[in-house]
Amino acid sequence: MDTELEKKIEQLEQQRDNAMRIRCPLVAKKYQRMIDKLAKESRNKSMDKAEHAKQ
């Protein structure tokens, strides 16, 4: 996984956890959606690299 994406995901996870502590589930869900999107991008990039390496 790209280190830049990893750092961004960690930051979003911290913000999500903080939102949960102060009982803001809607905000936490927003951060979770952002985390999921970045994780999906990261998986797609790694899959593309793997396919490109096979060729």
N, CA and C atoms as an extended XYZ file, in Angstrom:
165
Properties=species:S:1:pos:R:3:atomname:S:1:resname:S:1:resid:I:1 pbc="F F F"
N         0.849       -1.168        0.000 N   MET     1
C         0.000        0.000        0.000 CA  MET     1
C         0.901        1.240        0.000 C   MET     1
N         0.479        2.242       -0.659 N   ASP     2
C         1.204        3.498       -0.735 CA  ASP     2
C         1.287        4.139        0.655 C   ASP     2
N         2.474        4.595        1.032 N   THR     3
C         2.649        5.160        2.377 CA  THR     3
C         1.822        6.428        2.574 C   THR     3
N         1.654        7.192        1.511 N   GLU     4
C         0.841        8.415        1.614 CA  GLU     4
C        -0.607        8.059        1.920 C   GLU     4
N        -1.119        7.034        1.246 N   LEU     5
C        -2.495        6.590        1.502 CA  LEU     5
C        -2.624        6.019        2.913 C   LEU     5
N        -1.599        5.282        3.347 N   GLU     6
C        -1.634        4.721        4.693 CA  GLU     6
C        -1.729        5.812        5.740 C   GLU     6
N        -0.945        6.865        5.576 N   LYS     7
C        -0.975        7.970        6.536 CA  LYS     7
C        -2.335        8.652        6.534 C   LYS     7
N        -2.901        8.847        5.360 N   LYS     8
C        -4.212        9.495        5.254 CA  LYS     8
C        -5.289        8.631        5.914 C   LYS     8
N        -5.220        7.318        5.690 N   ILE     9
C        -6.187        6.403        6.304 CA  ILE     9
C        -6.056        6.433        7.825 C   ILE     9
N        -4.828        6.433        8.339 N   GLU    10
C        -4.626        6.492        9.784 CA  GLU    10
C        -5.209        7.773       10.364 C   GLU    10
N        -4.998        8.885        9.675 N   GLN    11
C        -5.527       10.163       10.130 CA  GLN    11
C        -7.062       10.125       10.166 C   GLN    11
N        -7.662        9.589        9.118 N   LEU    12
C        -9.120        9.500        9.069 CA  LEU    12
C        -9.659        8.573       10.153 C   LEU    12
N        -8.931        7.485       10.440 N   GLU    13
C        -9.360        6.570       11.494 CA  GLU    13
C        -9.348        7.266       12.845 C   GLU    13
N        -8.340        8.084       13.089 N   GLN    14
C        -8.284        8.823       14.349 CA  GLN    14
C        -9.453        9.802       14.455 C   GLN    14
N        -9.752       10.486       13.370 N   GLN    15
C       -10.867       11.427       13.380 CA  GLN    15
C       -12.189       10.703       13.579 C   GLN    15
N       -12.321        9.526       12.951 N   ARG    16
C       -13.536        8.721       13.127 CA  ARG    16
C       -13.689        8.294       14.581 C   ARG    16
N       -12.584        7.830       15.179 N   ASP    17
C       -12.630        7.392       16.575 CA  ASP    17
C       -12.985        8.546       17.508 C   ASP    17
N       -12.450        9.715       17.226 N   ASN    18
C       -12.786       10.892       18.040 CA  ASN    18
C       -14.269       11.219       17.919 C   ASN    18
N       -14.807       11.121       16.722 N   ALA    19
C       -16.233       11.395       16.527 CA  ALA    19
C       -17.086       10.397       17.309 C   ALA    19
N       -16.653        9.156       17.359 N   MET    20
C       -17.410        8.151       18.108 CA  MET    20
C       -17.362        8.447       19.602 C   MET    20
N       -16.213        8.934       20.081 N   ARG    21
C       -16.090        9.238       21.507 CA  ARG    21
C       -17.027       10.357       21.925 C   ARG    21
N       -17.227       11.312       21.030 N   ILE    22
C       -18.115       12.427       21.385 CA  ILE    22
C       -19.540       12.182       20.878 C   ILE    22
N       -19.805       10.943       20.527 N   ARG    23
C       -21.156       10.493       20.156 CA  ARG    23
C       -21.721       11.206       18.932 C   ARG    23
N       -20.936       11.206       17.885 N   CYS    24
C       -21.382       11.762       16.603 CA  CYS    24
C       -21.325       10.650       15.543 C   CYS    24
N       -22.294        9.754       15.552 N   PRO    25
C       -22.231        8.618       14.634 CA  PRO    25
C       -22.297        9.015       13.159 C   PRO    25
N       -22.991       10.078       12.826 N   LEU    26
C       -23.075       10.487       11.421 CA  LEU    26
C       -21.719       10.963       10.910 C   LEU    26
N       -20.998       11.691       11.754 N   VAL    27
C       -19.668       12.160       11.378 CA  VAL    27
C       -18.728       10.958       11.268 C   VAL    27
N       -18.842       10.027       12.195 N   ALA    28
C       -18.010        8.824       12.156 CA  ALA    28
C       -18.267        8.032       10.869 C   ALA    28
N       -19.521        7.944       10.463 N   LYS    29
C       -19.850        7.238        9.219 CA  LYS    29
C       -19.237        7.937        8.014 C   LYS    29
N       -19.210        9.277        8.051 N   LYS    30
C       -18.602       10.035        6.955 CA  LYS    30
C       -17.124        9.687        6.841 C   LYS    30
N       -16.432        9.663        7.980 N   TYR    31
C       -15.016        9.309        7.960 CA  TYR    31
C       -14.815        7.870        7.506 C   TYR    31
N       -15.699        6.965        7.910 N   GLN    32
C       -15.583        5.568        7.498 CA  GLN    32
C       -15.744        5.435        5.989 C   GLN    32
N       -16.664        6.200        5.405 N   ARG    33
C       -16.832        6.165        3.952 CA  ARG    33
C       -15.558        6.645        3.252 C   ARG    33
N       -14.942        7.686        3.808 N   MET    34
C       -13.701        8.202        3.237 CA  MET    34
C       -12.591        7.159        3.342 C   MET    34
N       -12.512        6.466        4.473 N   ILE    35
C       -11.521        5.407        4.676 CA  ILE    35
C       -11.745        4.292        3.669 C   ILE    35
N       -12.989        3.872        3.507 N   ASP    36
C       -13.316        2.803        2.561 CA  ASP    36
C       -12.929        3.185        1.140 C   ASP    36
N       -13.175        4.429        0.770 N   LYS    37
C       -12.839        4.899       -0.573 CA  LYS    37
C       -11.327        4.846       -0.799 C   LYS    37
N       -10.548        5.326        0.169 N   LEU    38
C        -9.094        5.302        0.035 CA  LEU    38
C        -8.560        3.875        0.003 C   LEU    38
N        -9.133        3.004        0.819 N   ALA    39
C        -8.703        1.610        0.831 CA  ALA    39
C        -8.998        0.948       -0.512 C   ALA    39
N       -10.139        1.273       -1.099 N   LYS    40
C       -10.498        0.719       -2.401 CA  LYS    40
C        -9.517        1.200       -3.472 C   LYS    40
N        -9.177        2.494       -3.438 N   GLU    41
C        -8.201        3.032       -4.380 CA  GLU    41
C        -6.865        2.314       -4.241 C   GLU    41
N        -6.457        2.090       -3.021 N   SER    42
C        -5.189        1.431       -2.762 CA  SER    42
C        -5.195        0.000       -3.308 C   SER    42
N        -6.297       -0.715       -3.068 N   ARG    43
C        -6.406       -2.089       -3.592 CA  ARG    43
C        -6.360       -2.090       -5.111 C   ARG    43
N        -7.058       -1.134       -5.725 N   ASN    44
C        -7.069       -1.060       -7.190 CA  ASN    44
C        -5.671       -0.794       -7.730 C   ASN    44
N        -4.930        0.092       -7.075 N   LYS    45
C        -3.570        0.385       -7.517 CA  LYS    45
C        -2.689       -0.843       -7.407 C   LYS    45
N        -2.809       -1.580       -6.293 N   SER    46
C        -1.974       -2.760       -6.122 CA  SER    46
C        -2.357       -3.858       -7.119 C   SER    46
N        -3.640       -3.976       -7.437 N   MET    47
C        -4.072       -4.958       -8.425 CA  MET    47
C        -3.566       -4.582       -9.808 C   MET    47
N        -3.609       -3.291      -10.125 N   ASP    48
C        -3.102       -2.839      -11.414 CA  ASP    48
C        -1.610       -3.117      -11.543 C   ASP    48
N        -0.862       -2.906      -10.475 N   LYS    49
C         0.573       -3.181      -10.498 CA  LYS    49
C         0.822       -4.660      -10.710 C   LYS    49
N         0.023       -5.508      -10.034 N   ALA    50
C         0.190       -6.944      -10.158 CA  ALA    50
C        -0.121       -7.407      -11.578 C   ALA    50
N        -1.184       -6.874      -12.172 N   GLU    51
C        -1.532       -7.251      -13.544 CA  GLU    51
C        -0.469       -6.783      -14.517 C   GLU    51
N         0.030       -5.587      -14.297 N   HIS    52
C         1.046       -5.025      -15.189 CA  HIS    52
C         2.354       -5.823      -15.082 C   HIS    52
N         2.670       -6.308      -13.898 N   ALA    53
C         3.884       -7.094      -13.696 CA  ALA    53
C         3.794       -8.446      -14.398 C   ALA    53
N         2.588       -9.014      -14.504 N   LYS    54
C         2.406      -10.294      -15.169 CA  LYS    54
C         2.636      -10.204      -16.659 C   LYS    54
N         2.340       -9.061      -17.236 N   GLN    55
C         2.424       -8.920      -18.687 CA  GLN    55
C         3.806       -8.692      -19.142 C   GLN    55
